Amino acid sequence: MADVETEATRPEPMASEEEPLLSNLDLFLFSLIAGLVIYWFMSRKKPEPIPDFKKIAPPTTTSTRETSFIEKMKKTGKNIIVFYGSQTGTAEEFANRLSKDAQRYGMKGMAADPEEYEMAELSRLSEIENSLAIFCMATYGEGDPTDNAQDFYDWLQENDDEDLSGVNFTVFGLGNKTYEHYNAMGAYVDKRLQELGAKRIFDLGMGDDDGNLEDDFVSWREQFWPAVCQHFGVEALGDESSIRQYELKEHTDLNMNKVYSGEIGRIKSFENQKPPFDSKNPFLASVTVNRKLNKAGGRHLMHLELDITGSKIRYESGDHVAVFPTNDIALVLKLGQILGVDLDTVISLNNLDEESNKKHPFPCPTSYRTALTHYLDITHPPRTNVLYELAQYASDPKDQENMRKMASSAPEGKALYQSWVLDDCRNILAILEDLPSLRPPIDHLCELLPRLQARYYSIASSSKIHPNSIHICAVVVEYKTKTGRLHNGVATNWLKNKLVDNGHKSTVPMYIRKSQFRLPFKSTNPVIMVGPGTGIAPFVGFIQERGWLKEQGKEVGETLMFFGCRHKEEDFIYQEELEEAEKGEVLSKLHVAFSRDQEQKVYVQHLLRKNKEDIWRLVHTNNAHIYICGDAKNMAKDVQAAFCEIAEELGGLPRAQATDYIKKLMTKGRYSQDVWS
């Protein structure tokens, strides 16, 4: 390698004594460097000053929400507040009825969403004379609070030092006895408020949606108000007349861009979509697939795929998709015809209580046609309060008497409501058709009818495979009522008609509701899935996800599927996908019960017992997770009984301990249910 002379190795010449200290070249270079440094300092970009923006105070309009319910009650002279925890609107409806009742007893009430107020103020309620807090609390899922009551529930759990002495309360719970945790939320709120020092002035009421929820509520309410009167030393005013909550305003020259046409929250939100998407701002998803799943038989089982591309919506296997259906336009037209109204009249129903957070019963201004199509429930049998309020408009005294009787707590009236309204499945249109003397003003009817609610479906896909698509599996509801009328389920018939063709794009307003129904964190944990009929929906997603994990090279535990249907050649839905998954060893074993293909009916619980050794090994030794999806009333109970029997027989446990063993699996999150009734 050749030697290279460098600056470091080169010998430095000695300066001669006669040479000046700085040569001309040195001076030139020094001047140049100094000039460049000065130039850099002078010309470098100075940091831009941050402009001092003036803070603009938010406009003080009547729409600004008051988060202090105490201040609002004082301001409006209210002494009764009715909080509601509501998922489907029923608890909210009951709360509104109770707040309205207060007026008949010389008191003033208001219904309130706990999500909108500072619940820590509850201790201040004693500042208001003769005050009372009523809680209408629905239980959702596996004993959980409803979405709007979650923060209130957390507050109750976390604040042991809260002193609620001096606070009067009562609770009415809404639940369903077919579920494991019947009325858990109502019972918890009742117990917890007393623990924190509040005074219960009337017993906890429990409504059962599997029986007659309306009857339970009316019976409780009939005893509740006399107890309130006795506690506060007041008397009923005897005023049983109808009390309007909203007043009608008809619009004749309104710009149609300011009229709601079916939007849930923001006007024109379907034309100008902006994330994030939720219950108040649903995403308009295109339907890309709508196919019939069953090969034969009288029912229609369907598979739909919703395109969520560009929405930024994320979901996990086991989540629910909520869709906002619309009513059958034929029913809407018949209602308009029978009441003799122009359905295109644009109206607003404005709350007579100007201080109320709820300005309208549904988005206003809008037309009667839109309200009856998008916003109001016109297919469910109306509750007794609707009959009571409408009775005044019946010109036949006999009709008037019967309607009021059905709304009373008298045994005869209850029996009449049960048979004539509930058992005969009479919706508001059927009642108007069968009572020709009843012709109420349409605006009062719109005020009384409950809101049309979103419908929830277990998602039948995995976002690992379908990140931009959400799949729905559902069965179309249609049957004949005792009066000979055809009843069509609102959402399933609406979805059935969301056809896919090149000329027209069908859309579905939707959002995602998160669930606790999740695959185990460890993919090596075995999984036992039980889902007959459309209960297979979340397991289609689970199977896709387990397959994806295997493709990623992950070790996946044993995966068992117990499916059930009526006939192999008719309604064995997702047959190809399931058999393919078993062939590819994503499913370790597929067990199918065809209930009506033989003389003796066979259901999924029979197959569980038949494979008891395998099941006990996986559950007791291998830490398996169990998942049940489908009917809560019969299937879920029978399946749980089968697991208890297996624990009893193969675990050598007494029946009580076997039941406790399954309950402990639930507590540990190893026995999960996604069921409906």
C-alpha positions as CSV (number, residue, x, y, z in Angstrom):
1,M,0.0,0.0,0.0
2,A,1.6,3.4,-1.0
3,D,2.4,5.9,1.7
4,V,0.0,8.9,1.7
5,E,1.1,12.1,3.1
6,T,-1.6,13.7,5.2
7,E,-2.1,16.9,7.1
8,A,-1.3,15.0,10.3
9,T,1.9,13.5,9.1
10,R,3.3,16.4,7.1
11,P,6.0,18.3,9.1
12,E,5.0,21.9,9.9
13,P,7.5,24.5,8.7
14,M,9.0,26.8,11.4
15,A,8.0,30.4,11.1
16,S,10.9,32.7,10.4
17,E,11.6,35.5,12.9
18,E,11.6,38.1,10.1
19,E,8.0,37.0,8.9
20,P,5.0,39.0,10.2
21,L,2.7,37.2,12.7
22,L,-0.2,37.2,10.2
23,S,0.4,37.0,6.4
24,N,-1.9,38.8,3.9
25,L,-3.5,35.5,3.1
26,D,-4.3,34.8,6.8
27,L,-5.8,38.3,7.2
28,F,-7.9,37.7,4.1
29,L,-9.2,34.3,5.3
30,F,-9.9,35.7,8.8
31,S,-11.9,38.6,7.4
32,L,-13.8,36.3,5.1
33,I,-14.8,33.9,8.0
34,A,-15.7,36.8,10.3
35,G,-17.9,38.3,7.6
36,L,-19.7,35.0,7.0
37,V,-20.4,34.5,10.7
38,I,-21.8,38.1,11.0
39,Y,-23.9,37.5,7.8
40,W,-25.3,34.2,9.2
41,F,-26.3,35.8,12.5
42,M,-27.9,38.8,10.8
43,S,-29.8,36.8,8.1
44,R,-30.9,33.7,9.8
45,K,-34.8,33.3,10.0
46,K,-36.1,34.6,13.3
47,P,-38.8,32.5,15.0
48,E,-42.2,33.8,14.1
49,P,-44.0,35.2,17.1
50,I,-47.1,33.2,18.2
51,P,-50.1,35.3,17.5
52,D,-52.0,36.2,20.7
53,F,-55.5,35.0,19.8
54,K,-58.3,36.4,21.8
55,K,-60.4,33.7,23.4
56,I,-63.9,33.8,22.1
57,A,-66.5,32.9,24.7
58,P,-69.0,30.3,23.5
59,P,-72.3,31.8,22.6
60,T,-74.9,31.6,25.4
61,T,-77.8,30.1,23.6
62,T,-80.6,28.0,25.0
63,S,-79.1,24.9,23.3
64,T,-76.0,25.1,25.6
65,R,-76.4,22.1,27.8
66,E,-76.6,22.6,31.6
67,T,-74.6,19.8,33.3
68,S,-75.9,20.6,36.8
69,F,-79.3,19.0,37.2
70,I,-79.5,20.6,40.7
71,E,-79.3,24.1,39.2
72,K,-81.7,23.2,36.5
73,M,-84.2,21.8,39.0
74,K,-83.9,24.9,41.1
75,K,-84.3,27.2,38.1
76,T,-87.4,25.4,36.8
77,G,-89.0,24.6,40.2
78,K,-88.7,20.8,39.7
79,N,-88.5,18.5,42.8
80,I,-88.6,15.1,41.1
81,I,-85.9,13.9,38.7
82,V,-86.2,10.6,36.9
83,F,-82.8,9.2,35.6
84,Y,-82.9,6.5,32.9
85,G,-80.4,3.9,31.8
86,S,-81.8,2.9,28.4
87,Q,-80.5,0.8,25.5
88,T,-83.6,0.4,23.4
89,G,-85.6,3.4,24.6
90,T,-88.1,1.6,27.0
91,A,-86.5,2.9,30.2
92,E,-86.4,6.4,28.8
93,E,-90.1,6.0,27.9
94,F,-90.9,4.9,31.4
95,A,-88.9,7.8,32.9
96,N,-90.9,10.3,30.7
97,R,-94.2,8.8,32.0
98,L,-93.1,9.1,35.6
99,S,-91.9,12.7,35.2
100,K,-95.3,13.5,33.6
101,D,-97.2,11.7,36.4
102,A,-95.6,14.1,39.0
103,Q,-97.8,16.9,37.7
104,R,-100.9,14.9,38.7
105,Y,-99.7,15.0,42.3
106,G,-98.9,18.7,42.6
107,M,-95.2,18.1,41.9
108,K,-92.9,18.9,39.0
109,G,-90.7,16.2,37.4
110,M,-88.0,16.0,34.7
111,A,-86.6,13.0,32.9
112,A,-82.8,13.0,32.7
113,D,-80.0,11.1,30.9
114,P,-77.3,10.4,33.5
115,E,-74.7,10.8,30.7
116,E,-75.6,14.4,30.3
117,Y,-75.3,15.5,33.9
118,E,-72.7,15.5,36.7
119,M,-73.9,12.6,38.8
120,A,-71.6,13.6,41.7
121,E,-74.2,16.3,42.4
122,L,-76.6,13.7,43.7
123,S,-75.6,14.5,47.3
124,R,-77.0,18.0,46.8
125,L,-80.5,16.9,46.0
126,S,-81.4,17.4,49.7
127,E,-81.1,21.2,49.0
128,I,-84.4,20.9,47.2
129,E,-87.5,20.5,49.4
130,N,-89.5,17.4,49.0
131,S,-87.1,16.1,46.4
132,L,-86.9,12.6,45.0
133,A,-84.6,10.8,42.5
134,I,-86.2,7.9,40.6
135,F,-84.0,5.6,38.6
136,C,-85.4,3.5,35.7
137,M,-82.4,1.3,35.0
138,A,-82.3,-1.4,32.2
139,T,-79.8,-4.2,32.4
140,Y,-77.9,-5.0,29.2
141,G,-75.9,-8.0,28.1
142,E,-74.3,-10.0,30.9
143,G,-75.6,-7.9,33.7
144,D,-74.0,-4.7,32.4
145,P,-75.2,-1.1,32.6
146,T,-76.6,0.4,29.4
147,D,-74.2,2.6,27.4
148,N,-75.6,5.9,28.7
149,A,-75.5,4.6,32.4
150,Q,-71.9,3.3,32.2
151,D,-70.3,6.5,33.7
152,F,-72.9,6.6,36.5
153,Y,-72.2,2.9,37.3
154,D,-68.5,3.6,37.4
155,W,-69.1,6.6,39.7
156,L,-71.2,4.4,42.1
157,Q,-68.5,1.8,42.2
158,E,-65.6,4.1,42.8
159,N,-66.9,6.5,45.4
160,D,-67.1,4.8,48.7
161,D,-66.8,8.0,50.7
162,E,-69.9,9.7,49.0
163,D,-72.5,10.7,51.5
164,L,-76.0,10.6,50.1
165,S,-77.9,11.0,53.4
166,G,-80.9,13.2,52.9
167,V,-81.4,11.9,49.3
168,N,-84.8,10.2,48.7
169,F,-84.8,7.5,46.0
170,T,-86.6,4.6,44.4
171,V,-85.6,2.3,41.5
172,F,-87.5,0.5,38.8
173,G,-85.4,-2.1,37.0
174,L,-86.0,-3.4,33.4
175,G,-84.7,-6.9,32.7
176,N,-85.5,-10.3,31.2
177,K,-85.7,-13.5,33.3
178,T,-84.3,-15.6,30.5
179,Y,-80.9,-13.9,31.0
180,E,-78.4,-15.1,33.6
181,H,-78.1,-11.7,35.4
182,Y,-81.8,-10.7,35.7
183,N,-82.2,-7.0,36.5
184,A,-78.6,-6.9,37.8
185,M,-78.3,-3.1,37.2
186,G,-81.5,-2.1,38.9
187,A,-80.7,-4.3,41.9
188,Y,-77.1,-2.9,42.1
189,V,-78.3,0.8,41.9
190,D,-80.9,0.1,44.6
191,K,-78.4,-1.6,46.9
192,R,-75.6,0.9,46.3
193,L,-77.6,4.0,46.9
194,Q,-78.7,2.7,50.3
195,E,-75.1,1.8,51.2
196,L,-74.1,5.4,50.5
197,G,-76.8,6.7,52.9
198,A,-79.7,7.5,50.6
199,K,-83.2,6.7,51.8
200,R,-85.4,4.3,49.8
201,I,-89.0,5.5,49.9
202,F,-90.4,2.7,47.9
203,D,-89.4,-0.9,47.1
204,L,-87.3,-1.8,44.1
205,G,-89.6,-2.6,41.1
206,M,-88.5,-5.3,38.7
207,G,-89.9,-5.5,35.2
208,D,-89.6,-8.7,33.1
209,D,-89.5,-8.3,29.4
210,D,-89.9,-12.1,29.0
211,G,-93.3,-11.7,30.6
212,N,-95.3,-8.5,30.5
213,L,-93.0,-5.5,31.1
214,E,-95.8,-3.0,30.7
215,D,-97.9,-4.8,33.3
216,D,-95.0,-5.0,35.7
217,F,-94.4,-1.2,35.4
218,V,-98.1,-0.2,35.7
219,S,-98.6,-2.4,38.8
220,W,-95.4,-0.9,40.4
221,R,-96.4,2.6,39.5
222,E,-99.9,2.3,40.9
223,Q,-98.5,1.5,44.3
224,F,-95.5,3.8,44.0
225,W,-97.4,7.2,43.7
226,P,-99.5,6.6,46.9
227,A,-96.3,5.8,48.8
228,V,-94.8,9.1,47.5
229,C,-97.9,11.1,48.6
230,Q,-97.7,9.5,52.0
231,H,-94.0,10.2,52.4
232,F,-94.3,13.9,51.4
233,G,-97.8,14.4,52.9
234,V,-99.4,15.5,49.6
235,E,-102.6,14.5,47.9
236,A,-103.3,13.6,44.3
237,L,-105.0,16.4,42.5
238,G,-107.4,14.0,40.8
239,D,-106.4,15.5,37.4
240,E,-106.4,12.6,35.0
241,S,-106.6,14.7,31.9
242,S,-104.1,14.4,29.1
243,I,-101.0,16.4,29.5
244,R,-99.2,17.5,26.3
245,Q,-95.5,17.7,26.4
246,Y,-94.9,19.2,23.0
247,E,-96.7,21.8,20.9
248,L,-97.2,21.6,17.1
249,K,-95.7,24.2,14.7
250,E,-96.4,23.8,11.0
251,H,-93.9,25.2,8.5
252,T,-95.1,26.5,5.2
253,D,-92.1,28.4,3.8
254,L,-89.1,26.6,5.2
255,N,-85.9,26.0,3.1
256,M,-85.9,22.2,2.5
257,N,-82.2,22.2,3.3
258,K,-83.1,22.8,6.9
259,V,-85.6,19.9,7.1
260,Y,-84.6,16.5,8.4
261,S,-85.1,13.7,6.0
262,G,-84.1,10.7,8.1
263,E,-80.8,11.8,9.6
264,I,-80.2,10.6,13.2
265,G,-78.2,13.6,14.4
266,R,-76.7,16.3,12.2
267,I,-78.8,17.5,9.4
268,K,-77.5,16.5,5.9
269,S,-75.1,14.1,7.7
270,F,-75.9,11.3,5.1
271,E,-74.9,13.6,2.3
272,N,-71.8,14.9,4.0
273,Q,-70.3,12.1,6.0
274,K,-67.7,12.9,8.7
275,P,-66.1,10.4,11.1
276,P,-66.1,9.3,13.9
277,F,-69.3,7.3,13.3
278,D,-71.4,6.3,16.3
279,S,-75.1,6.0,17.4
280,K,-75.6,9.7,16.8
281,N,-73.7,9.8,13.6
282,P,-74.1,6.5,11.7
283,F,-72.1,5.6,8.6
284,L,-74.0,5.0,5.3
285,A,-72.5,1.7,4.2
286,S,-73.2,0.3,0.7
287,V,-74.6,-3.3,0.5
288,T,-72.3,-5.3,-1.7
289,V,-73.7,-8.8,-1.1
290,N,-77.2,-9.9,-0.2
291,R,-77.8,-13.6,-0.7
292,K,-80.2,-16.2,0.6
293,L,-78.4,-18.8,2.7
294,N,-80.9,-21.6,3.0
295,K,-81.5,-24.0,0.0
296,A,-85.2,-24.6,0.8
297,G,-87.9,-24.3,3.5
298,G,-90.4,-21.6,4.3
299,R,-88.0,-19.2,5.9
300,H,-85.6,-16.7,4.4
301,L,-82.1,-16.7,6.0
302,M,-79.7,-14.2,4.5
303,H,-76.1,-13.1,4.4
304,L,-75.3,-9.4,3.8
305,E,-72.0,-7.6,3.4
306,L,-71.6,-3.9,4.1
307,D,-68.8,-1.9,2.6
308,I,-67.1,0.4,5.2
309,T,-64.2,1.5,3.0
310,G,-62.9,5.0,3.9
311,S,-65.0,5.2,7.1
312,K,-62.1,4.6,9.5
313,I,-64.5,2.2,11.3
314,R,-62.6,-0.6,13.1
315,Y,-64.2,-3.8,14.5
316,E,-63.2,-7.0,16.2
317,S,-64.7,-10.5,15.9
318,G,-67.6,-10.7,18.3
319,D,-68.6,-7.1,18.1
320,H,-72.2,-6.0,17.1
321,V,-73.2,-3.9,14.1
322,A,-76.2,-1.6,14.8
323,V,-78.4,-0.7,11.8
324,F,-81.1,2.0,11.6
325,P,-84.1,0.5,9.7
326,T,-87.1,2.3,8.3
327,N,-90.7,1.3,8.5
328,D,-92.7,-0.2,5.6
329,I,-93.9,2.7,3.4
330,A,-97.2,0.9,2.9
331,L,-97.9,1.1,6.7
332,V,-97.0,4.8,6.7
333,L,-99.3,5.5,3.7
334,K,-102.2,3.7,5.4
335,L,-101.7,5.7,8.6
336,G,-101.8,8.9,6.7
337,Q,-104.9,7.8,4.8
338,I,-106.8,6.7,7.9
339,L,-106.0,9.9,9.7
340,G,-106.7,12.0,6.7
341,V,-103.5,14.0,6.7
342,D,-101.0,15.3,4.1
343,L,-97.9,13.3,5.0
344,D,-95.7,15.9,3.4
345,T,-96.6,18.7,5.8
346,V,-93.4,19.9,7.5
347,I,-93.7,20.3,11.2
348,S,-91.9,20.7,14.5
349,L,-93.0,19.4,17.8
350,N,-91.4,21.8,20.4
351,N,-91.1,21.0,24.1
352,L,-93.3,23.2,26.2
353,D,-90.6,23.1,28.9
354,E,-88.1,25.5,27.3
355,E,-85.4,24.5,29.8
356,S,-85.5,20.8,28.8
357,N,-82.5,19.3,27.1
358,K,-84.8,17.4,24.9
359,K,-86.2,20.0,22.6
360,H,-88.1,17.6,20.3
361,P,-89.3,14.0,20.5
362,F,-87.4,13.3,17.2
363,P,-85.3,15.4,14.8
364,C,-87.3,18.5,13.8
365,P,-88.3,20.2,11.5
366,T,-89.4,17.2,9.4
367,S,-92.4,15.9,7.6
368,Y,-95.0,13.5,9.0
369,R,-93.9,11.1,6.3
370,T,-90.3,11.2,7.5
371,A,-91.2,11.0,11.1
372,L,-93.4,7.9,10.6
373,T,-90.9,6.3,8.2
374,H,-87.6,6.9,10.0
375,Y,-88.2,8.1,13.6
376,L,-91.3,6.4,15.1
377,D,-92.1,2.8,16.0
378,I,-95.4,2.1,14.3
379,T,-95.2,-1.7,14.4
380,H,-94.9,-2.7,18.1
381,P,-98.2,-2.9,20.1
382,P,-98.5,0.5,21.8
383,R,-98.1,0.7,25.6
384,T,-101.0,1.4,27.9
385,N,-100.1,5.1,28.4
386,V,-100.6,5.7,24.6
387,L,-104.1,4.1,24.8
388,Y,-105.0,6.2,27.8
389,E,-103.9,9.4,26.1
390,L,-105.6,8.6,22.8
391,A,-108.9,7.5,24.5
392,Q,-110.2,11.1,24.6
393,Y,-110.3,11.1,20.8
394,A,-112.7,8.1,20.5
395,S,-116.2,9.3,19.6
396,D,-117.8,6.0,20.7
397,P,-118.1,6.0,24.6
398,K,-117.6,2.2,24.6
399,D,-114.3,2.5,22.8
400,Q,-113.2,5.3,25.2
401,E,-114.1,3.1,28.2
402,N,-112.2,0.1,26.9
403,M,-109.1,2.0,26.1
404,R,-109.0,3.6,29.6
405,K,-109.8,0.2,31.1
406,M,-106.8,-1.3,29.4
407,A,-104.6,1.4,30.8
408,S,-105.8,0.8,34.4
409,S,-104.3,-1.6,36.9
410,A,-107.7,-3.4,37.3
411,P,-107.3,-7.2,36.6
412,E,-110.1,-7.0,34.0
413,G,-108.3,-4.1,32.2
414,K,-104.9,-5.9,32.3
415,A,-106.5,-9.1,30.8
416,L,-108.1,-7.1,28.0
417,Y,-104.8,-5.3,27.2
418,Q,-103.0,-8.7,27.2
419,S,-105.4,-10.4,24.9
420,W,-106.6,-7.6,22.6
421,V,-103.3,-5.7,22.2
422,L,-100.4,-8.1,23.0
423,D,-101.7,-11.6,22.2
424,D,-103.4,-10.3,19.0
425,C,-100.2,-8.3,18.1
426,R,-102.2,-5.1,17.3
427,N,-100.0,-2.2,16.3
428,I,-101.3,1.4,16.2
429,L,-102.6,1.0,12.6
430,A,-104.5,-2.2,13.5
431,I,-106.0,-0.4,16.6
432,L,-107.1,2.5,14.4
433,E,-108.6,0.1,11.8
434,D,-110.5,-1.9,14.5
435,L,-111.7,1.2,16.4
436,P,-113.3,3.3,13.6
437,S,-114.4,6.0,16.2
438,L,-110.8,6.6,17.1
439,R,-109.2,9.4,15.0
440,P,-106.6,11.2,17.0
441,P,-104.7,14.3,15.7
442,I,-101.5,13.0,14.0
443,D,-99.3,15.4,16.0
444,H,-100.4,14.0,19.3
445,L,-100.0,10.4,18.0
446,C,-96.4,11.3,16.9
447,E,-95.7,12.8,20.4
448,L,-96.8,9.5,22.1
449,L,-95.3,6.8,19.8
450,P,-91.8,5.6,20.9
451,R,-88.7,6.1,18.8
452,L,-87.8,3.6,16.2
453,Q,-84.6,1.9,17.6
454,A,-81.5,0.6,16.0
455,R,-81.3,-3.2,15.6
456,Y,-78.1,-5.1,16.6
457,Y,-76.6,-8.1,14.9
458,S,-73.6,-10.2,15.8
459,I,-70.9,-9.5,13.1
460,A,-70.3,-12.6,11.0
461,S,-66.8,-11.8,9.8
462,S,-63.3,-11.1,11.0
463,S,-61.6,-7.8,10.4
464,K,-58.3,-9.7,9.9
465,I,-59.7,-11.1,6.7
466,H,-62.3,-8.4,5.9
467,P,-61.0,-5.0,7.2
468,N,-63.3,-3.1,4.9
469,S,-66.4,-5.2,5.1
470,I,-68.9,-6.2,7.8
471,H,-71.0,-9.3,7.4
472,I,-74.5,-9.9,8.8
473,C,-76.4,-13.2,9.1
474,A,-80.1,-12.9,9.9
475,V,-83.5,-14.6,9.5
476,V,-86.4,-12.6,8.1
477,V,-89.2,-12.3,10.6
478,E,-92.7,-12.7,9.2
479,Y,-95.9,-14.4,10.6
480,K,-99.6,-14.1,10.7
481,T,-101.3,-12.6,13.8
482,K,-104.4,-13.9,15.4
483,T,-106.4,-11.2,13.6
484,G,-105.2,-12.6,10.2
485,R,-102.8,-9.7,9.6
486,L,-99.3,-10.3,8.3
487,H,-96.6,-9.1,10.6
488,N,-93.3,-8.3,9.1
489,G,-90.2,-7.7,11.2
490,V,-89.1,-4.1,10.6
491,A,-85.3,-4.5,10.2
492,T,-85.1,-8.0,8.6
493,N,-87.6,-7.2,5.9
494,W,-85.9,-3.8,5.3
495,L,-82.5,-5.6,5.0
496,K,-84.0,-8.3,2.7
497,N,-85.0,-5.6,0.3
498,K,-81.5,-4.0,0.2
499,L,-80.9,-5.5,-3.2
500,V,-77.5,-5.3,-5.0
501,D,-77.6,-4.3,-8.7
502,N,-75.5,-2.1,-10.9
503,G,-78.1,0.6,-11.4
504,H,-78.9,1.3,-7.7
505,K,-76.7,1.5,-4.7
506,S,-78.5,0.3,-1.5
507,T,-77.2,1.8,1.7
508,V,-77.6,1.0,5.4
509,P,-77.0,3.6,8.2
510,M,-74.8,1.7,10.8
511,Y,-72.2,1.9,13.5
512,I,-70.3,-0.6,15.7
513,R,-71.0,-1.5,19.3
514,K,-68.1,-3.0,21.1
515,S,-68.6,-6.4,22.8
516,Q,-66.9,-8.5,25.5
517,F,-67.5,-11.6,23.3
518,R,-63.9,-12.1,22.4
519,L,-61.6,-15.0,21.4
520,P,-59.0,-15.9,24.1
521,F,-55.9,-13.7,24.2
522,K,-53.8,-16.8,23.8
523,S,-54.4,-18.5,20.5
524,T,-53.2,-21.8,22.0
525,N,-56.3,-21.9,24.3
526,P,-58.9,-24.4,22.9
527,V,-62.3,-22.9,21.9
528,I,-65.7,-24.6,22.1
529,M,-68.4,-22.7,20.1
530,V,-72.1,-23.5,20.3
531,G,-74.4,-21.6,17.9
532,P,-77.5,-23.1,16.3
533,G,-79.3,-21.2,13.5
534,T,-78.2,-17.6,13.0
535,G,-76.4,-18.0,16.3
536,I,-73.5,-19.1,14.2
537,A,-72.9,-15.5,13.1
538,P,-70.0,-14.5,15.4
539,F,-68.4,-17.9,15.0
540,V,-68.0,-17.4,11.3
541,G,-65.8,-14.5,12.3
542,F,-64.0,-16.6,15.0
543,I,-63.3,-19.4,12.5
544,Q,-61.9,-16.9,9.9
545,E,-59.7,-15.4,12.6
546,R,-58.4,-18.7,13.9
547,G,-57.6,-19.6,10.2
548,W,-55.8,-16.3,9.8
549,L,-53.7,-17.0,12.9
550,K,-52.7,-20.4,11.5
551,E,-51.6,-18.7,8.3
552,Q,-49.4,-16.3,10.3
553,G,-47.6,-19.4,11.7
554,K,-49.2,-19.1,15.1
555,E,-50.0,-22.2,17.1
556,V,-53.8,-22.5,17.5
557,G,-55.5,-24.6,20.1
558,E,-58.3,-27.1,19.3
559,T,-61.4,-25.5,17.9
560,L,-64.8,-27.2,18.2
561,M,-68.0,-26.0,16.5
562,F,-71.5,-27.2,17.6
563,F,-74.0,-26.1,15.1
564,G,-77.7,-26.9,14.7
565,C,-80.5,-26.5,12.2
566,R,-83.7,-28.2,11.1
567,H,-82.8,-30.1,8.0
568,K,-79.4,-30.8,6.3
569,E,-80.8,-30.2,2.8
570,E,-82.7,-27.0,3.8
571,D,-81.0,-24.7,6.3
572,F,-77.5,-26.0,6.9
573,I,-76.1,-22.4,6.5
574,Y,-72.4,-21.7,5.8
575,Q,-72.1,-25.5,5.1
576,E,-69.3,-25.0,2.5
577,E,-67.3,-22.6,4.8
578,L,-67.6,-24.9,7.8
579,E,-66.7,-28.1,6.0
580,E,-63.7,-26.3,4.3
581,A,-62.5,-25.1,7.7
582,E,-62.7,-28.6,9.1
583,K,-60.9,-30.0,6.0
584,G,-58.1,-27.3,6.5
585,E,-57.9,-28.2,10.2
586,V,-59.0,-24.7,11.3
587,L,-61.9,-26.5,12.9
588,S,-60.7,-29.6,14.9
589,K,-64.2,-31.0,14.8
590,L,-67.5,-29.9,13.4
591,H,-70.6,-31.3,15.1
592,V,-74.0,-30.6,13.5
593,A,-77.5,-31.4,15.0
594,F,-80.2,-31.7,12.4
595,S,-83.2,-31.4,14.7
596,R,-85.9,-32.6,12.3
597,D,-84.1,-35.1,10.0
598,Q,-85.1,-38.0,12.2
599,E,-88.1,-39.0,14.3
600,Q,-86.4,-38.1,17.6
601,K,-85.4,-34.4,17.7
602,V,-81.6,-33.8,18.2
603,Y,-80.3,-30.4,19.4
604,V,-76.8,-29.1,20.1
605,Q,-77.1,-29.9,23.9
606,H,-77.5,-33.6,22.9
607,L,-74.3,-33.5,20.9
608,L,-72.5,-31.8,23.9
609,R,-73.4,-34.7,26.1
610,K,-72.4,-37.2,23.4
611,N,-68.9,-35.7,23.3
612,K,-68.6,-35.1,27.0
613,E,-65.2,-36.7,27.5
614,D,-63.6,-34.5,24.9
615,I,-65.4,-31.4,26.3
616,W,-64.4,-32.1,29.9
617,R,-60.7,-32.7,28.9
618,L,-60.6,-29.4,27.0
619,V,-62.4,-27.4,29.7
620,H,-61.0,-28.9,32.9
621,T,-57.4,-29.7,31.7
622,N,-56.7,-27.6,28.7
623,N,-58.2,-24.2,29.8
624,A,-60.8,-24.1,27.0
625,H,-63.0,-21.1,26.4
626,I,-66.7,-21.7,25.8
627,Y,-68.9,-19.5,23.7
628,I,-72.7,-19.7,23.3
629,C,-74.7,-17.6,20.8
630,G,-78.4,-17.7,19.9
631,D,-81.7,-18.1,21.7
632,A,-81.6,-17.1,25.4
633,K,-85.0,-18.6,26.4
634,N,-84.4,-22.3,25.7
635,M,-81.2,-23.1,23.9
636,A,-78.8,-21.2,26.2
637,K,-80.4,-22.6,29.3
638,D,-80.3,-26.2,27.9
639,V,-76.7,-25.8,26.8
640,Q,-75.7,-24.5,30.3
641,A,-77.5,-27.5,31.9
642,A,-75.6,-29.9,29.6
643,F,-72.2,-28.3,30.7
644,C,-73.3,-28.6,34.4
645,E,-74.2,-32.3,33.8
646,I,-70.8,-33.0,32.3
647,A,-69.0,-31.3,35.2
648,E,-71.2,-33.3,37.6
649,E,-70.6,-36.7,35.9
650,L,-67.0,-36.5,34.8
651,G,-65.7,-34.1,37.5
652,G,-67.4,-36.1,40.2
653,L,-69.0,-32.9,41.5
654,P,-72.4,-32.7,43.4
655,R,-75.0,-30.7,41.4
656,A,-74.6,-27.5,43.4
657,Q,-70.8,-27.6,42.9
658,A,-71.1,-28.4,39.3
659,T,-73.3,-25.3,38.8
660,D,-70.8,-23.3,40.7
661,Y,-68.0,-24.6,38.6
662,I,-69.7,-23.2,35.4
663,K,-70.5,-19.9,37.2
664,K,-66.8,-19.6,38.0
665,L,-65.9,-20.1,34.3
666,M,-68.3,-17.2,33.6
667,T,-66.6,-15.0,36.2
668,K,-63.2,-15.8,34.7
669,G,-64.4,-14.9,31.2
670,R,-64.1,-18.5,30.0
671,Y,-67.9,-19.0,29.5
672,S,-69.3,-16.2,27.3
673,Q,-72.8,-15.7,26.0
674,D,-74.2,-13.6,23.2
675,V,-77.9,-14.4,23.4
676,W,-81.2,-12.8,22.7
677,S,-84.9,-13.6,23.4
